[in-house]
Amino acid sequence: QVQLQESGPGLVKPSETLSLTCAVSGYSISSGYYWGWIRQPPGKGLEWIGSIYHSGSTYYNPSLKSRVTISVDTSKNQFSLKLSSVTAADTAVYYCAREVAPAEYFQHWGQGTLVTVSS
Amino acid sequence: QSVLTQPPSASGTPGQRVTISCSGSSSNIGSNYVYWYQQLPGTAPKLLIYRNNQRPSGVPDRFSGSKSGTSASLAISGLRSEDEADYYCAAWDDSLSGYYVFGTGTKVTVL
């Protein structure tokens, strides 16, 4: 059974870059599927950030595209998120997930990690 | 940013049927599949319905999805206490360069 685990700093200063990694177990990223990031501000709804294929092909939410970079490391079986120039509005629980296909559904999710943006 | 509108809340007593609506537009629900996710308190979302009305293995048949035009619905029949959760619809939106959009979310309370 595929499992995903997010990791990274829980506190980031305003204007800095948020960096998270999602470690995948039980499935080789190189075998296929898309891998995505979704976030949820405290007490609010879900927002898709972007997704990546094992080849490195990416697609991002237009509202975040200028600040987001998603990359994949098949040798470590993990993928990563970088969000630059963060503000308090970027405080959220960040989830990584496996996407069945582009523009399709997220089948498996990590447990999520809270990232707070504060000085 | 959400362009999929859901009622903020819905409720019912055990055994009742509850329906949640999801209103979109021609660029999302009107031209793409609808998905539903269940988020129990303090946990990650879980896929409940995919491709409008398909249930993943392990999801009880008490949950059903439908779509008509630019709207979709999730029905929960035989409501149980463990169904108390937040429910989100989702779809791909073809506008701009295309993006995945979630609904505003509905909190279901079992009275």
Chai-1 contact restraints between the chains, C-beta under 6 A:
chainA,res_idxA,chainB,res_idxB,connection_type,confidence,min_distance_angstrom,max_distance_angstrom,comment,restraint_id
A,G45,B,F102,contact,1.0,0.0,6.0,A-B,restraint_1
A,G45,B,T104,contact,1.0,0.0,6.0,A-B,restraint_2
A,G45,B,G105,contact,1.0,0.0,6.0,A-B,restraint_3
A,L46,B,Y88,contact,1.0,0.0,6.0,A-B,restraint_4
A,L46,B,F102,contact,1.0,0.0,6.0,A-B,restraint_5
A,W48,B,Y100,contact,1.0,0.0,6.0,A-B,restraint_6
A,N61,B,Y99,contact,1.0,0.0,6.0,A-B,restraint_7
A,P62,B,L96,contact,1.0,0.0,6.0,A-B,restraint_8
A,P62,B,S97,contact,1.0,0.0,6.0,A-B,restraint_9
A,P62,B,Y99,contact,1.0,0.0,6.0,A-B,restraint_10
A,S63,B,Q1,contact,1.0,0.0,6.0,A-B,restraint_11
A,Y95,B,A44,contact,1.0,0.0,6.0,A-B,restraint_12
A,A103,B,W92,contact,1.0,0.0,6.0,A-B,restraint_13
A,Y105,B,Y35,contact,1.0,0.0,6.0,A-B,restraint_14
A,Y105,B,L47,contact,1.0,0.0,6.0,A-B,restraint_15
A,Y105,B,Y50,contact,1.0,0.0,6.0,A-B,restraint_16
A,Q107,B,L47,contact,1.0,0.0,6.0,A-B,restraint_17
A,W109,B,A44,contact,1.0,0.0,6.0,A-B,restraint_18
A,Q111,B,A44,contact,1.0,0.0,6.0,A-B,restraint_19
A,G112,B,A44,contact,1.0,0.0,6.0,A-B,restraint_20
